Amino acid sequence: MTDVVDSDELLRRMHRARACAVEEGRHWRSRSEELRTTDPQGSQEAAVRTVAYEAVLRVLDEVLTPGRTPG
């Protein structure tokens, strides 16, 4: 079954998704740094995840605040 949400709820969900992307990006960035010397492959995988969350963050920033983010 599909939920019908109003625009305010959709906006709240996008803000929560943005906050989650920020937190996950921080987590994977620090994980990448932690693993840099002991596990280079794990560090690289964490860095890839960091980039993915940064991309999600850029998209959500553009949706939530169009034109405010640098291109």
N, CA, C and O of each residue as an XYZ file, in Angstrom:
284
protein
N       0.842     -1.168      0.000
C       0.000      0.000      0.000
C       0.897      1.245      0.000
O       1.940      1.269      0.653
N       0.492      2.237     -0.713
C       1.251      3.470     -0.830
C       0.686      4.527      0.115
O      -0.522      4.757      0.166
N       1.589      5.165      0.863
C       1.172      6.261      1.737
C       1.085      7.539      0.933
O       1.931      7.811      0.081
N       0.073      8.306      1.204
C      -0.047      9.622      0.602
C       0.441     10.618      1.646
O      -0.060     10.650      2.770
N       1.428     11.435      1.261
C       1.967     12.419      2.198
C       1.801     13.811      1.609
O       1.848     14.001      0.394
N       1.607     14.774      2.492
C       1.503     16.152      2.024
C       2.906     16.727      1.847
O       3.903     16.093      2.196
N       2.961     17.912      1.311
C       4.254     18.524      0.994
C       5.089     18.802      2.238
O       6.316     18.722      2.184
N       4.447     19.127      3.358
C       5.191     19.361      4.600
C       5.869     18.086      5.090
O       7.019     18.113      5.528
N       5.151     16.975      5.012
C       5.731     15.702      5.428
C       6.867     15.297      4.489
O       7.895     14.789      4.935
N       6.680     15.519      3.218
C       7.734     15.210      2.250
C       8.977     16.041      2.537
O      10.094     15.527      2.467
N       8.801     17.289      2.850
C       9.922     18.167      3.185
C      10.621     17.696      4.466
O      11.850     17.688      4.539
N       9.841     17.310      5.463
C      10.430     16.783      6.706
C      11.255     15.531      6.426
O      12.344     15.363      6.975
N      10.739     14.665      5.580
C      11.463     13.435      5.244
C      12.757     13.740      4.495
O      13.776     13.090      4.727
N      12.724     14.706      3.615
C      13.943     15.073      2.887
C      14.973     15.689      3.826
O      16.168     15.440      3.673
N      14.534     16.483      4.789
C      15.457     17.048      5.777
C      16.068     15.950      6.650
O      17.253     16.003      6.982
N      15.255     14.953      7.020
C      15.801     13.827      7.790
C      16.795     13.042      6.950
O      17.832     12.612      7.455
N      16.489     12.853      5.677
C      17.409     12.147      4.783
C      18.714     12.919      4.648
O      19.787     12.317      4.609
N      18.635     14.236      4.577
C      19.838     15.061      4.479
C      20.680     14.922      5.745
O      21.899     14.762      5.670
N      20.028     14.983      6.906
C      20.745     14.832      8.175
C      21.411     13.457      8.259
O      22.534     13.336      8.748
N      20.731     12.451      7.793
C      21.289     11.099      7.780
C      22.502     11.034      6.848
O      23.516     10.430      7.195
N      22.403     11.646      5.678
C      23.524     11.654      4.729
C      24.735     12.368      5.312
O      25.867     11.928      5.115
N      24.507     13.466      6.029
C      25.609     14.190      6.675
C      26.297     13.279      7.693
O      27.523     13.171      7.707
N      25.507     12.632      8.535
C      26.062     11.773      9.582
C      26.799     10.570      8.984
O      27.898     10.231      9.423
N      26.201      9.938      7.998
C      26.852      8.787      7.368
C      28.135      9.198      6.654
O      29.130      8.474      6.694
N      28.115     10.357      6.004
C      29.330     10.852      5.350
C      30.451     11.060      6.354
O      31.600     10.704      6.089
N      30.123     11.633      7.504
C      31.130     11.825      8.565
C      31.665     10.489      9.060
O      32.869     10.311      9.248
N      30.746      9.559      9.267
C      31.142      8.243      9.754
C      32.127      7.571      8.790
O      33.181      7.090      9.207
N      31.777      7.541      7.513
C      32.631      6.851      6.545
C      33.934      7.596      6.306
O      34.957      6.971      6.024
N      33.917      8.925      6.414
C      35.158      9.691      6.275
C      36.122      9.346      7.408
O      37.308      9.113      7.174
N      35.603      9.314      8.640
C      36.473      8.985      9.773
C      36.924      7.533      9.700
O      38.060      7.217     10.054
N      36.046      6.654      9.244
C      36.422      5.242      9.079
C      37.535      5.095      8.052
O      38.467      4.316      8.251
N      37.443      5.829      6.971
C      38.482      5.798      5.939
C      39.820      6.243      6.515
O      40.855      5.631      6.247
N      39.795      7.307      7.304
C      41.031      7.812      7.914
C      41.608      6.820      8.917
O      42.823      6.635      8.988
N      40.729      6.182      9.693
C      41.181      5.191     10.671
C      41.879      4.007     10.003
O      42.874      3.493     10.513
N      41.354      3.590      8.874
C      41.864      2.399      8.200
C      43.033      2.668      7.258
O      43.641      1.731      6.741
N      43.346      3.925      7.034
C      44.334      4.285      6.022
C      45.649      3.500      6.168
O      46.170      2.996      5.173
N      46.183      3.389      7.370
C      47.485      2.733      7.546
C      47.373      1.230      7.744
O      48.277      0.493      7.350
N      46.286      0.756      8.344
C      46.179     -0.667      8.657
C      45.473     -1.488      7.594
O      45.771     -2.672      7.434
N      44.548     -0.889      6.869
C      43.763     -1.617      5.871
C      43.475     -0.705      4.681
O      42.389     -0.135      4.584
N      44.448     -0.564      3.771
C      44.266      0.351      2.638
C      43.033      0.042      1.787
O      42.360      0.960      1.320
N      42.734     -1.234      1.584
C      41.560     -1.578      0.776
C      40.271     -1.176      1.500
O      39.358     -0.630      0.882
N      40.198     -1.444      2.796
C      39.036     -1.026      3.581
C      38.899      0.483      3.609
O      37.790      1.015      3.572
N      40.039      1.177      3.674
C      40.033      2.638      3.648
C      39.487      3.151      2.326
O      38.718      4.111      2.289
N      39.892      2.502      1.245
C      39.408      2.916     -0.085
C      37.905      2.678     -0.218
O      37.188      3.513     -0.769
N      37.432      1.547      0.284
C      35.991      1.266      0.236
C      35.204      2.289      1.055
O      34.137      2.738      0.637
N      35.735      2.652      2.218
C      35.078      3.667      3.045
C      35.089      5.020      2.349
O      34.125      5.779      2.446
N      36.183      5.327      1.642
C      36.259      6.587      0.903
C      35.216      6.631     -0.212
O      34.628      7.681     -0.471
N      34.988      5.503     -0.868
C      33.963      5.433     -1.925
C      32.582      5.693     -1.322
O      31.772      6.414     -1.905
N      32.320      5.115     -0.173
C      31.035      5.365      0.494
C      30.900      6.841      0.883
O      29.814      7.414      0.798
N      31.999      7.443      1.304
C      31.990      8.871      1.639
C      31.572      9.688      0.433
O      30.728     10.579      0.541
N      32.156      9.390     -0.707
C      31.833     10.116     -1.943
C      30.360      9.913     -2.304
O      29.695     10.846     -2.754
N      29.859      8.707     -2.110
C      28.450      8.437     -2.426
C      27.524      9.280     -1.548
O      26.556      9.860     -2.040
N      27.822      9.346     -0.257
C      26.985     10.162      0.630
C      27.125     11.647      0.326
O      26.159     12.398      0.466
N      28.294     12.077     -0.084
C      28.467     13.479     -0.484
C      27.624     13.797     -1.716
O      27.070     14.891     -1.823
N      27.524     12.850     -2.642
C      26.691     13.054     -3.832
C      25.216     13.160     -3.438
O      24.494     14.025     -3.933
N      24.780     12.276     -2.547
C      23.390     12.335     -2.067
C      23.132     13.674     -1.393
O      22.086     14.290     -1.595
N      24.087     14.115     -0.595
C      23.952     15.392      0.106
C      23.832     16.555     -0.877
O      23.006     17.447     -0.683
N      24.644     16.551     -1.926
C      24.562     17.625     -2.933
C      23.203     17.645     -3.617
O      22.641     18.714     -3.859
N      22.676     16.471     -3.928
C      21.358     16.402     -4.581
C      20.274     16.918     -3.634
O      19.427     17.717     -4.032
N      20.301     16.462     -2.387
C      19.288     16.919     -1.435
C      19.411     18.416     -1.168
O      18.398     19.100     -1.020
N      20.637     18.933     -1.105
C      20.815     20.375     -0.927
C      20.197     21.149     -2.090
O      19.558     22.181     -1.884
N      20.384     20.656     -3.290
C      19.834     21.349     -4.454
C      18.304     21.287     -4.458
O      17.647     22.251     -4.850
N      17.743     20.172     -4.028
C      16.283     20.044     -3.970
C      15.710     20.937     -2.877
O      14.698     21.607     -3.080
N      16.363     20.942     -1.718
C      15.838     21.688     -0.573
C      16.109     23.185     -0.653
O      15.303     23.990     -0.187
N      17.241     23.559     -1.242
C      17.591     24.980     -1.362
C      18.153     25.246     -2.761
O      19.361     25.432     -2.912
N      17.300     25.266     -3.776
C      17.764     25.415     -5.159
C      18.579     26.683     -5.366
O      18.205     27.767     -4.918
N      19.690     26.521     -6.048
C      20.511     27.664     -6.407
C      21.450     28.154     -5.309
O      22.277     29.027     -5.574
N      21.358     27.639     -4.111
C      22.199     28.108     -3.014
C      23.532     27.379     -2.958
O      24.516     27.923     -2.458
N      23.572     26.167     -3.461
C      24.809     25.393     -3.388
C      25.696     25.705     -4.581
O      25.203     25.884     -5.695
N      27.022     25.772     -4.350
C      27.924     26.043     -5.462
C      27.904     24.905     -6.473
O      27.830     23.731     -6.108
N      27.969     25.271     -7.743
C      27.897     24.280     -8.812
C      29.220     23.718     -9.098
O      29.352     22.864     -9.975
